[in-house]
Structures are given as structure tokens and as C-alpha cells.
């Protein structure tokens, strides 16, 4: 008899591999947004073992079990024998037409205090769980149609009560319990005993009453398991197209940052940071690049860089396209208006597209950094080779420094020797952002 019980256990837990076997829905005309969830299932009893959880993510029309109703054959098989195939088939069929997913989260029994972790991706909104309370006749830990987290990073925690499936008399004798090797000395039955069948309904388990030979160490009070569910949406990818829409000005490749609302790259009416000053006066990116990277590290999970900076300045009418991946929701851009003393094209903390496939277009104006007097002389402009004849300064002239703030640029006023072909009206850059996934 002992050999027979061991063979049953080996077969039962071999079925549980791999860790998560899923069944997913086919395509339909309506495709709700899918989300990924990370789950940790923990045995919180002091002495009972639990089988790995059968789970189903489903919509509100599915009921895996209900207190006061008869247990399905699948729930009965788990509650009496710890066997998952019948319930696994039931769950797969129940969720298959509704975008759900089902499986088994683990590969062996969970000792007291032990956990199993798994994840799944679904468009459904609810989760149900069934796990055998091993040293019982027909007890199971159950979670019935509880809501999944609704936003990225949110965690929901549920404690699972112990239920009696109402399908087998609770003798509390080890000889009548199929997975007996986990329940102290005793050979176990090897299979459910038809003579113990009862035609009852699911109810809260009264725990052990001491009527059989099960040691009191297998008793429990309160919930038997805890489950933590965290939503972990993948970071979306955006395609960003930058176009120089002036008729005569060059623009440097854009310094960009994707960040959260706590980051400000620049603000009109405030002093320019050293990084913004360096871009506006010299077209130099390292200081601003370091500022953006530090701001993002301190305030979120964004990304920063220079959009195809290795290709050099954007000529009038030229475009650049690059991609970024981030969960943050704001975009900022700084690009030097090359043939100016301290002018820059600036996009400050604008919202990225929210939905897959959506695009947003921004027309970016020019700002004056307020850090250098606008002489409009080619000799005072660092990137002079792009501004007609003239050697340029090679570096910012300290004598031209002004202690101003960021303002809207008044365009060129004709006070220096820059040709009027470098003048502009209206926005200087067009930025189109498309969310890909």
C-alpha cells in the first residue's frame, strides 16, 4: 500500500511541470489591452502543506467555485487528491473564448512558509485560485474572482481562506488522505475512497476537529495562503521625428529627455542651467547630457540622449528619426539655433501619446537663454562655419555674458553682420511622436 501511494504522488506532481502551463484565447474583433502580472503565492500555515496553485485569470462571467454550490469535478480532484488535470481542463475551457489564461503556478508542494512565483499575461480583470490543503480529506485554499491590479506597478494582496469541498467525509485519518507521506506516518489511500463520498456543497473549512489520527500540528486558524499580485506593464517604445522647419537656420541634433512630471529641463522666466547654456551658446551637449541623466536617475525611470547626434546639425528642411523606450510620460527637447548667440529650440515637459498607434505633433519655438548678449555677429557665434563667411569665436566670450533668464526669442533684429537669410518667423522645429507599443 505504501508503494502505491508513493507512485500516485510521483505521478501527481510530475503533471505539475512546467512551472506555468497556460491556455490563451483566440483572436476576436475586440482586443482589450493585455497586461502582465507577477504573482507570489505563500503558504502561511504553521504545519500544513499546499499544492501549487491552479489559477485562472478571467472576466466576471467565470466562476471557478462558489461557496454554497457543489464543487466542479476539477475542484473536487484538487481538493481530494491534489490532482490538477481535470481542473486545468475546466479552467482552460472556461477562459478560452474570453481572453483569459490559466495554468499551475509551481512544480511541487509548498511547505509551511514557502512560496512559489509565476507570471502571466492577460486582458482579463479577475483572478481565481485553487490549491489543496494536503493533510485534509477535501480541503482547499481558494480565491474566488478577485480583481487584478489596474495600473502599472500596483500590487494587490489577498489572503486565501480554507474551504471544504463537501465531496468527502472529513475522517481526518491519514489512511484516508491520498498524499499521506506529507502528513506524518501512514500509508494513505492512494486514491479517493468512494465510501467516504458526501453530496455536500462548498463551505468554509472548520479546520481540524481532532476526530482522526492526524497530529494537531496540521491544524490551522485563519487564512491558509497569501497571494501578492503586481502589475508589470512593459515600457512602451516611441518613434520621434524631428524636422527643421526654418528656411535658413541650422539646428543641432536634439538633446532629449523622457521623464516624469518632477523633472524640469528648462522654464521660461527662470535662469538656464549650465547644460542648457552650453547648448544654447556653443551647441555643446556633454554638460546637459549629464544634467538630464542625473535628473532622471534621481526622479524616475526615464531615458535621455542626443537624437542621432553623430549625423551633425540639421539643415533647413532636414529630418531625423530615432526611438526611445520608457515608462515615463513627459518629453523635453533642447537644440541650439545655430546662427544665434544663445538661442535654442525648446520643448518643455510635453505629454507623450497614451495609446498604441497614437501620434502627437509639437511645433517647437525658439527661446533666448539669457546668458549671452545677442550681437548677431558671426565672430561672436561659436559654430560660425554654418553661418556664412566668418571664423567664429571658437568659444563663448565672457565679455558678452548677461545675467538674464530664459525668454521667447525675438528672432534676428539686424544689429550685426548675420545675413537676414538666417532669420525666422514662428516655430523652428516640428516634433512628431508616435507610440509603437
Secondary structure per residue as TSV (DSSP state, phi and psi in degrees):
chain	resnum	aa	ss	phi	psi
A	1	X	-	360.0	-39.9
A	2	X	H	-62.8	-40.9
A	3	X	H	-62.8	-40.5
A	4	X	H	-62.1	-43.6
A	5	X	H	-63.4	-40.3
A	6	X	H	-64.7	-40.3
A	7	X	H	-63.7	-38.1
A	8	X	H	-61.8	-43.7
A	9	X	H	-63.4	-43.9
A	10	X	H	-60.4	-45.1
A	11	X	H	-65.8	-39.5
A	12	X	H	-62.2	-46.6
A	13	X	H	-83.8	-19.4
A	14	X	H	-65.1	-33.2
A	15	X	T	-63.7	-25.3
A	16	X	T	-75.4	-8.6
A	17	X	-	-87.8	146.8
A	18	X	S	-75.1	-177.8
A	19	X	S	-55.4	-47.3
A	20	X	-	-131.4	110.1
A	21	X	-	-104.5	122.1
A	22	X	-	-115.3	156.9
A	23	X	E	-127.3	123.5
A	24	X	E	-116.3	162.8
A	25	X	-	-81.8	158.1
A	26	X	-	-81.1	177.3
A	27	X	-	-71.3	153.3
A	28	X	-	-142.3	172.9
A	29	X	S	-69.3	-29.4
A	30	X	-	-108.5	125.4
A	31	X	-	-118.4	91.4
A	32	X	-	-64.6	160.8
A	33	X	-	-66.9	132.2
A	34	X	-	-86.1	151.8
A	35	X	E	-139.7	154.3
A	36	X	E	-107.0	140.0
A	37	X	E	-127.1	134.2
A	38	X	E	-101.3	132.8
A	39	X	E	-126.1	136.0
A	40	X	E	-123.3	121.7
A	41	X	E	-110.8	122.4
A	42	X	E	-124.7	133.1
A	43	X	E	-78.5	115.1
A	44	X	-	-107.6	15.7
A	45	X	-	-81.7	167.5
A	46	X	S	-94.5	-16.2
A	47	X	S	-144.0	-13.7
A	48	X	-	-86.9	149.5
A	49	X	-	-95.2	151.1
A	50	X	B	-126.4	145.7
A	51	X	-	-77.4	157.3
A	52	X	-	-56.5	145.4
A	53	X	E	-75.6	127.8
A	54	X	E	-72.5	127.6
A	55	X	E	-127.5	156.0
A	56	X	E	-144.4	127.2
A	57	X	E	-97.7	127.1
A	58	X	E	-153.7	177.3
A	59	X	-	-94.7	-174.6
A	60	X	T	-72.1	-10.4
A	61	X	T	-83.5	-6.3
A	62	X	-	-103.5	134.0
A	63	X	-	-124.6	117.6
A	64	X	S	-77.7	-38.9
A	65	X	-	-156.4	160.2
A	66	X	-	-143.0	133.0
A	67	X	T	-63.0	135.6
A	68	X	T	91.4	-5.3
A	69	X	S	-114.4	159.9
A	70	X	-	-69.3	145.6
A	71	X	-	-72.0	142.9
A	72	X	-	-69.1	162.6
A	73	X	H	-55.7	-35.7
A	74	X	H	-67.4	-45.6
A	75	X	H	-63.6	-39.5
A	76	X	H	-60.6	-42.1
A	77	X	H	-64.6	-39.2
A	78	X	H	-69.4	-46.8
A	79	X	H	-64.9	-35.3
A	80	X	H	-89.6	-38.8
A	81	X	H	-122.4	-8.7
A	82	X	-	69.6	17.1
A	83	X	-	-92.4	131.5
A	84	X	-	-101.6	-17.5
A	85	X	H	-59.5	-42.3
A	86	X	H	-64.8	-45.0
A	87	X	H	-67.5	-38.1
A	88	X	H	-58.9	-41.8
A	89	X	H	-66.9	-41.5
A	90	X	H	-59.5	-46.5
A	91	X	H	-66.5	-42.8
A	92	X	H	-60.0	-41.9
A	93	X	H	-67.8	-37.3
A	94	X	H	-68.0	-34.9
A	95	X	H	-97.4	-10.5
A	96	X	T	-61.7	-34.3
A	97	X	T	-96.0	6.5
A	98	X	T	-128.8	17.3
A	99	X	T	77.2	14.8
A	100	X	-	-89.5	-171.2
A	101	X	E	-152.8	148.1
A	102	X	E	-142.7	164.4
A	103	X	E	172.0	-165.6
A	104	X	E	-126.6	124.8
A	105	X	E	-96.4	75.3
A	106	X	-	148.5	174.6
A	107	X	S	-133.6	18.2
A	108	X	S	179.4	168.8
A	109	X	-	-59.5	149.7
A	110	X	B	-103.3	117.5
A	111	X	-	-71.8	164.7
A	112	X	T	-53.4	129.1
A	113	X	T	85.7	-10.8
A	114	X	-	-82.1	158.5
A	115	X	E	-130.8	155.8
A	116	X	E	-127.1	144.5
A	117	X	E	-121.0	142.6
A	118	X	E	-157.6	169.9
A	119	X	E	-142.5	160.0
A	120	X	E	-151.4	160.0
A	121	X	E	-121.5	131.2
A	122	X	E	-155.4	160.2
A	123	X	S	-101.2	2.5
A	124	X	-	-81.0	170.2
A	125	X	-	-117.9	-4.6
A	126	X	E	-132.2	159.8
A	127	X	E	-134.2	137.0
A	128	X	E	-126.9	149.5
A	129	X	E	-139.0	141.2
A	130	X	E	-136.4	128.5
A	131	X	E	-143.3	130.6
A	132	X	E	-67.5	135.0
A	133	X	B	-83.8	102.3
A	134	X	T	-60.6	-45.4
A	135	X	T	-89.7	56.1
A	136	X	S	-143.2	165.4
A	137	X	S	-72.7	-47.6
A	138	X	S	-150.9	41.7
A	139	X	E	-92.5	147.4
A	140	X	E	-148.0	150.5
A	141	X	E	-85.6	131.1
A	142	X	E	-135.0	139.0
A	143	X	E	-123.8	122.3
A	144	X	E	-112.9	104.5
A	145	X	E	52.9	55.5
A	146	X	E	-97.3	151.5
A	147	X	E	-71.7	140.4
A	148	X	-	-82.2	157.0
A	149	X	-	-57.4	145.6
A	150	X	-	-102.7	-7.7
A	151	X	S	-140.9	157.0
A	152	X	T	-57.9	131.9
A	153	X	T	86.7	-12.5
A	154	X	-	-74.9	140.7
A	155	X	E	-119.1	135.0
A	156	X	E	-119.1	136.8
A	157	X	E	-118.2	130.3
A	158	X	E	-127.6	145.3
A	159	X	E	-107.3	132.8
A	160	X	E	-96.6	126.5
A	161	X	E	-77.4	159.9
A	162	X	E	-88.7	133.4
A	163	X	E	-119.4	152.0
A	164	X	E	-102.7	122.3
A	165	X	-	-68.6	-17.0
A	166	X	S	72.1	21.2
A	167	X	S	-109.7	-12.4
A	168	X	B	-147.3	138.0
A	169	X	-	-61.7	137.5
A	170	X	-	-85.7	84.0
A	171	X	-	-76.5	-26.2
A	172	X	-	59.4	27.4
A	173	X	-	-102.9	133.9
A	174	X	G	-60.6	-30.6
A	175	X	G	-64.7	-20.8
A	176	X	G	-99.5	2.8
A	177	X	-	-107.4	126.7
A	178	X	T	-62.5	-53.3
A	179	X	T	-85.4	53.3
A	180	X	G	-59.6	-31.9
A	181	X	G	-56.5	-20.1
A	182	X	G	-87.8	-0.8
A	183	X	S	-119.4	33.3
A	184	X	S	87.2	-169.6
A	185	X	S	-62.7	141.7
A	186	X	-	143.9	142.8
A	187	X	-	-81.3	-29.2
A	188	X	-	78.5	169.5
A	189	X	-	-86.0	-26.5
A	190	X	S	82.2	-23.9
A	191	X	S	-162.9	160.8
A	192	X	-	-62.1	142.7
A	193	X	-	-94.1	114.2
A	194	X	G	-57.4	-25.8
A	195	X	G	-69.3	-16.2
A	196	X	G	-96.3	1.9
A	197	X	B	-62.0	141.3
A	198	X	-	-135.1	145.4
A	199	X	-	-97.6	57.8
A	200	X	-	-99.3	-168.0
A	201	X	-	-124.5	165.7
A	202	X	-	-68.5	134.1
A	203	X	E	-148.4	167.7
A	204	X	E	-62.2	138.6
A	205	X	-	-74.7	136.8
A	206	X	-	-84.1	11.1
A	207	X	-	61.2	-167.3
A	208	X	-	-83.9	140.9
A	209	X	-	-108.2	0.8
A	210	X	S	75.9	26.0
A	211	X	-	-90.4	-12.2
A	212	X	S	-121.7	-156.9
A	213	X	S	-101.1	10.0
A	214	X	-	-67.9	130.6
A	215	X	-	-60.8	151.2
A	216	X	G	-64.6	-16.0
A	217	X	G	-63.1	-19.1
A	218	X	G	-89.0	0.3
A	219	X	-	-75.8	165.3
A	220	X	-	-153.7	164.0
A	221	X	-	-135.8	144.3
A	222	X	S	76.6	-162.0
A	223	X	-	-61.9	156.4
A	224	X	S	-110.2	-16.3
A	225	X	E	-149.1	156.7
A	226	X	E	-128.3	140.5
A	227	X	E	-128.4	130.7
A	228	X	E	-113.4	125.6
A	229	X	E	-120.3	122.4
A	230	X	E	-120.1	130.0
A	231	X	E	-83.7	128.8
A	232	X	-	-129.7	81.4
A	233	X	-	-69.0	141.4
A	234	X	-	-68.9	151.1
A	235	X	-	-70.0	131.3
A	236	X	E	-73.2	156.9
A	237	X	E	-110.4	137.9
A	238	X	E	-120.6	138.3
A	239	X	E	-97.8	125.9
A	240	X	E	-115.5	121.7
A	241	X	E	-110.5	125.4
A	242	X	E	-115.0	127.6
A	243	X	E	-127.6	131.7
A	244	X	E	-79.0	113.2
A	245	X	-	-106.8	18.1
A	246	X	-	-83.3	167.3
A	247	X	S	-93.7	-16.8
A	248	X	S	-144.7	-14.2
A	249	X	-	-85.9	148.6
A	250	X	-	-94.0	152.2
A	251	X	B	-125.9	142.8
A	252	X	-	-75.5	156.2
A	253	X	-	-54.4	141.9
A	254	X	-	-74.0	125.9
A	255	X	E	-71.4	127.2
A	256	X	E	-129.1	157.1
A	257	X	E	-144.6	132.3
A	258	X	E	-104.3	121.6
A	259	X	E	-150.3	179.3
A	260	X	-	-96.8	-177.8
A	261	X	T	-71.7	-10.1
A	262	X	T	-83.1	-7.7
A	263	X	-	-100.9	132.9
A	264	X	-	-123.9	116.6
A	265	X	S	-76.7	-39.0
A	266	X	-	-158.1	161.4
A	267	X	-	-143.8	133.5
A	268	X	T	-62.9	136.9
A	269	X	T	89.8	-6.0
A	270	X	S	-112.9	160.7
A	271	X	-	-68.8	144.6
A	272	X	-	-70.8	142.4
A	273	X	-	-69.2	162.3
A	274	X	H	-54.7	-35.5
A	275	X	H	-68.6	-44.7
A	276	X	H	-64.3	-40.2
A	277	X	H	-59.2	-44.8
A	278	X	H	-62.2	-39.5
A	279	X	H	-68.8	-46.8
A	280	X	H	-65.4	-35.3
A	281	X	H	-89.4	-38.9
A	282	X	H	-121.9	-9.5
A	283	X	-	70.6	15.7
A	284	X	-	-88.0	132.4
A	285	X	-	-102.4	-20.0
A	286	X	H	-59.5	-41.2
A	287	X	H	-66.0	-46.3
A	288	X	H	-66.1	-38.9
A	289	X	H	-58.5	-41.9
A	290	X	H	-67.3	-40.3
A	291	X	H	-60.7	-45.9
A	292	X	H	-65.2	-43.5
A	293	X	H	-61.2	-41.7
A	294	X	H	-67.3	-40.9
A	295	X	H	-64.0	-40.4
A	296	X	H	-68.6	-42.9
A	297	X	H	-59.6	-35.7
A	298	X	H	-83.1	-20.3
A	299	X	H	-126.6	4.6
A	300	X	-	165.8	-156.4
A	301	X	S	-121.9	40.7
A	302	X	-	-81.7	-163.5
A	303	X	E	-148.7	148.1
A	304	X	E	-142.3	163.8
A	305	X	E	170.6	-164.3
A	306	X	E	-124.5	121.0
A	307	X	T	-69.9	101.8
A	308	X	T	52.1	47.3
A	309	X	G	-64.0	-21.0
A	310	X	G	-72.9	-8.0
A	311	X	G	-92.8	-3.2
A	312	X	-	83.4	-174.6
A	313	X	-	-61.3	154.2
A	314	X	B	-89.6	119.8
A	315	X	-	-73.3	162.3
A	316	X	T	-52.2	129.4
A	317	X	T	84.4	-8.4
A	318	X	-	-77.7	156.3
A	319	X	E	-130.0	154.0
A	320	X	E	-135.0	142.9
A	321	X	E	-129.9	133.3
A	322	X	E	-146.9	167.4
A	323	X	E	-120.8	151.0
A	324	X	E	-137.2	151.9
A	325	X	E	-127.3	123.1
A	326	X	E	-166.1	150.9
A	327	X	S	-87.6	-9.4
A	328	X	-	-75.7	164.8
A	329	X	-	-118.0	-0.3
A	330	X	E	-117.6	147.8
A	331	X	E	-125.2	133.1
A	332	X	E	-127.8	147.9
A	333	X	E	-140.7	140.2
A	334	X	E	-134.1	127.5
A	335	X	E	-143.3	131.9
A	336	X	E	-67.8	133.4
A	337	X	B	-80.5	102.2
A	338	X	T	-57.3	-48.2
A	339	X	T	-91.4	56.7
A	340	X	S	-142.5	166.1
A	341	X	S	-72.7	-48.0
A	342	X	S	-150.5	41.7
A	343	X	E	-92.0	146.0
A	344	X	E	-145.8	149.0
A	345	X	E	-84.3	128.3
A	346	X	E	-134.4	130.0
A	347	X	E	-117.6	120.8
A	348	X	E	-113.3	105.6
A	349	X	E	54.9	57.0
A	350	X	E	-97.9	148.7
A	351	X	E	-71.1	134.8
A	352	X	-	-80.3	159.7
A	353	X	-	-57.5	142.9
A	354	X	-	-90.6	-32.9
A	355	X	S	-114.5	151.1
A	356	X	T	-58.1	132.9
A	357	X	T	88.7	-14.3
A	358	X	-	-76.2	151.6
A	359	X	E	-128.1	151.1
A	360	X	E	-132.7	139.1
A	361	X	E	-117.8	132.1
A	362	X	E	-122.1	133.9
A	363	X	E	-100.4	116.9
A	364	X	E	-96.7	126.5
A	365	X	E	-88.3	168.8
A	366	X	E	-96.0	140.7
A	367	X	E	-120.5	153.5
A	368	X	E	-100.8	122.2
A	369	X	-	-67.9	-17.1
A	370	X	S	71.9	21.6
A	371	X	S	-111.1	-10.8
A	372	X	B	-148.7	138.3
A	373	X	-	-61.4	137.3
A	374	X	-	-86.0	84.4
A	375	X	-	-77.6	-25.7
A	376	X	-	59.7	27.7
A	377	X	-	-102.3	134.1
A	378	X	G	-60.5	-30.3
A	379	X	G	-65.9	-20.0
A	380	X	G	-100.7	2.9
A	381	X	-	-107.5	126.4
A	382	X	T	-63.4	-52.2
A	383	X	T	-85.7	53.2
A	384	X	G	-60.7	-30.8
A	385	X	G	-56.0	-22.6
A	386	X	G	-88.0	-1.1
A	387	X	S	-116.6	32.0
A	388	X	S	88.1	-167.1
A	389	X	S	-62.6	143.5
A	390	X	-	136.2	141.6
A	391	X	-	-81.3	-28.0
A	392	X	-	79.2	169.8
A	393	X	-	-83.5	-27.4
A	394	X	S	82.5	-25.4
A	395	X	S	-160.7	161.1
A	396	X	-	-63.0	141.4
A	397	X	-	-91.9	113.5
A	398	X	G	-56.3	-26.7
A	399	X	G	-69.0	-16.7
A	400	X	G	-96.2	1.6
A	401	X	B	-62.3	141.3
A	402	X	-	-134.8	146.4
A	403	X	-	-97.8	58.0
A	404	X	-	-100.6	-167.8
A	405	X	-	-124.8	168.5
A	406	X	-	-69.9	129.6
A	407	X	E	-135.7	168.4
A	408	X	E	-64.5	137.3
A	409	X	-	-74.4	137.3
A	410	X	-	-86.2	13.5
A	411	X	-	61.1	-168.3
A	412	X	-	-83.5	140.7
A	413	X	-	-109.1	2.2
A	414	X	S	74.8	26.4
A	415	X	-	-90.3	-11.3
A	416	X	S	-123.4	-156.8
A	417	X	S	-101.0	10.9
A	418	X	-	-69.2	130.3
A	419	X	-	-61.5	150.1
A	420	X	G	-70.4	-5.0
A	421	X	G	-66.1	-17.3
A	422	X	G	-90.5	0.9
A	423	X	-	-74.7	165.7
A	424	X	-	-152.0	163.5
A	425	X	-	-133.4	137.3
A	426	X	S	75.9	-159.2
A	427	X	-	-63.5	155.8
A	428	X	S	-111.2	-15.0
A	429	X	E	-142.0	142.7
A	430	X	E	-113.8	126.4
A	431	X	E	-119.5	122.2
A	432	X	E	-116.2	124.5
A	433	X	E	-118.0	126.9
A	434	X	E	-120.9	130.5
A	435	X	E	-85.7	124.0
A	436	X	-	-93.2	-37.7
A	437	X	-	-165.3	360.0
